[in-house]
Amino acid sequence: MAAKTSSSLLLSRLYSLEFIVGAGLMLIICLSVLFSGFLFSDSGEKINLMARLVPPFTNASHLFGTDPLGRDVLARVVTGGKISLLIGFASVAGAVVLGVVMGLIAGYYRGFIDMVVMRFADVQLALPFILLAITFIAIVGGSLMNTIILLIVSQWVQFARLVRGSVLALREREFILSARAIGVKDARIIFQHLLPNLLGPVIVLMTLNMANNILLEASLTFLGLGVDPSIPSWGGMLADGRTYLQTAWWVSVFPGLAILLTVLGLNLLGDWLRDSLDPTGRTSR
């Protein structure tokens, strides 16, 4: 009876509007980006000055219009998604690995290790992100890899604090005390007993941070602090089209819509995951 109730609850959550819209948006965006090489062989880099600033929906060859160099906006939006999504996924993955490991160690061993890690985290949280970004880029320069490293460095603290707090609550539970009593090694307790119980909140935070990182990448590139301007990305397209907002709005609007829909899809999935993985938030509806 309990298994049947759990299955029906899961099915009801799969049919929720949050999951359908969020998963649908991300599926369409990820498939479009994944197959962009087949959809647009020139990757939106072909210049045609004779077709510059063609309005959208007036030419079948350029559904979203063209930019000031005659490049197809739709092709550039789809191709530019590769960079934005890559930075979002890679930076979150790096922040998760670093933050979870530091949080597990600090929460489990406490004492001096916990104090050092958390004080370092407090100092980093006190630094404004834009100041950290400007300083980092001024020292190492702007590039794809440096942008990913910057986002990892700026966001591992969130995962470390989340994991540390959960570990402090779990380390005194009976199953952990029993494992210690029978001589189970610390590494096994940490990775086989504690870590599986932390995956729910970490996955939710990953989803929400991925959306945030896509916005941050676009903001940094727009300000000239992100990836190389020669590499198509949504932030770079916004920067290129800002001087044409009154005469050619589509150059900036369509990459802006791509960012909006991607962030919306990830946020909806994050909310759905939070409700599904949090036992205290479950209802019988």
ChimeraX attribute file (.defattr): number of C-alpha atoms within 10 A of each C-alpha:
attribute: neighborCount
match mode: 1-to-1
recipient: residues
	/A:1	6
	/A:2	7
	/A:3	8
	/A:4	9
	/A:5	11
	/A:6	12
	/A:7	12
	/A:8	13
	/A:9	16
	/A:10	13
	/A:11	11
	/A:12	12
	/A:13	18
	/A:14	14
	/A:15	10
	/A:16	12
	/A:17	12
	/A:18	19
	/A:19	20
	/A:20	16
	/A:21	16
	/A:22	22
	/A:23	16
	/A:24	14
	/A:25	19
	/A:26	18
	/A:27	13
	/A:28	12
	/A:29	18
	/A:30	17
	/A:31	11
	/A:32	18
	/A:33	21
	/A:34	15
	/A:35	12
	/A:36	22
	/A:37	15
	/A:38	11
	/A:39	14
	/A:40	16
	/A:41	11
	/A:42	16
	/A:43	20
	/A:44	22
	/A:45	19
	/A:46	13
	/A:47	16
	/A:48	14
	/A:49	13
	/A:50	9
	/A:51	17
	/A:52	16
	/A:53	22
	/A:54	22
	/A:55	19
	/A:56	19
	/A:57	11
	/A:58	11
	/A:59	12
	/A:60	9
	/A:61	11
	/A:62	19
	/A:63	16
	/A:64	23
	/A:65	25
	/A:66	29
	/A:67	27
	/A:68	18
	/A:69	15
	/A:70	20
	/A:71	24
	/A:72	29
	/A:73	26
	/A:74	22
	/A:75	24
	/A:76	25
	/A:77	28
	/A:78	27
	/A:79	27
	/A:80	24
	/A:81	26
	/A:82	19
	/A:83	20
	/A:84	24
	/A:85	23
	/A:86	14
	/A:87	24
	/A:88	24
	/A:89	19
	/A:90	18
	/A:91	26
	/A:92	27
	/A:93	16
	/A:94	18
	/A:95	25
	/A:96	23
	/A:97	14
	/A:98	18
	/A:99	25
	/A:100	25
	/A:101	20
	/A:102	23
	/A:103	26
	/A:104	26
	/A:105	21
	/A:106	25
	/A:107	26
	/A:108	23
	/A:109	14
	/A:110	15
	/A:111	10
	/A:112	10
	/A:113	14
	/A:114	19
	/A:115	13
	/A:116	13
	/A:117	19
	/A:118	20
	/A:119	11
	/A:120	12
	/A:121	18
	/A:122	13
	/A:123	9
	/A:124	16
	/A:125	14
	/A:126	8
	/A:127	11
	/A:128	10
	/A:129	16
	/A:130	12
	/A:131	9
	/A:132	15
	/A:133	19
	/A:134	14
	/A:135	12
	/A:136	17
	/A:137	17
	/A:138	11
	/A:139	9
	/A:140	9
	/A:141	15
	/A:142	22
	/A:143	17
	/A:144	16
	/A:145	13
	/A:146	17
	/A:147	24
	/A:148	24
	/A:149	17
	/A:150	18
	/A:151	22
	/A:152	22
	/A:153	17
	/A:154	20
	/A:155	23
	/A:156	24
	/A:157	25
	/A:158	19
	/A:159	24
	/A:160	28
	/A:161	22
	/A:162	18
	/A:163	26
	/A:164	25
	/A:165	14
	/A:166	20
	/A:167	24
	/A:168	17
	/A:169	11
	/A:170	19
	/A:171	18
	/A:172	12
	/A:173	11
	/A:174	10
	/A:175	14
	/A:176	16
	/A:177	14
	/A:178	12
	/A:179	15
	/A:180	13
	/A:181	9
	/A:182	8
	/A:183	8
	/A:184	13
	/A:185	10
	/A:186	15
	/A:187	10
	/A:188	12
	/A:189	18
	/A:190	18
	/A:191	13
	/A:192	11
	/A:193	17
	/A:194	20
	/A:195	19
	/A:196	10
	/A:197	14
	/A:198	18
	/A:199	14
	/A:200	16
	/A:201	17
	/A:202	20
	/A:203	16
	/A:204	21
	/A:205	20
	/A:206	21
	/A:207	23
	/A:208	19
	/A:209	24
	/A:210	24
	/A:211	23
	/A:212	16
	/A:213	24
	/A:214	26
	/A:215	20
	/A:216	21
	/A:217	27
	/A:218	25
	/A:219	18
	/A:220	20
	/A:221	24
	/A:222	21
	/A:223	12
	/A:224	16
	/A:225	23
	/A:226	27
	/A:227	27
	/A:228	15
	/A:229	18
	/A:230	8
	/A:231	15
	/A:232	22
	/A:233	28
	/A:234	33
	/A:235	30
	/A:236	26
	/A:237	26
	/A:238	21
	/A:239	19
	/A:240	16
	/A:241	20
	/A:242	15
	/A:243	13
	/A:244	15
	/A:245	13
	/A:246	9
	/A:247	11
	/A:248	20
	/A:249	17
	/A:250	22
	/A:251	30
	/A:252	24
	/A:253	17
	/A:254	21
	/A:255	26
	/A:256	18
	/A:257	13
	/A:258	17
	/A:259	22
	/A:260	14
	/A:261	16
	/A:262	25
	/A:263	24
	/A:264	18
	/A:265	24
	/A:266	24
	/A:267	21
	/A:268	22
	/A:269	24
	/A:270	24
	/A:271	17
	/A:272	20
	/A:273	20
	/A:274	20
	/A:275	16
	/A:276	19
	/A:277	15
	/A:278	12
	/A:279	9
	/A:280	8
	/A:281	9
	/A:282	12
	/A:283	9
	/A:284	8
	/A:285	6
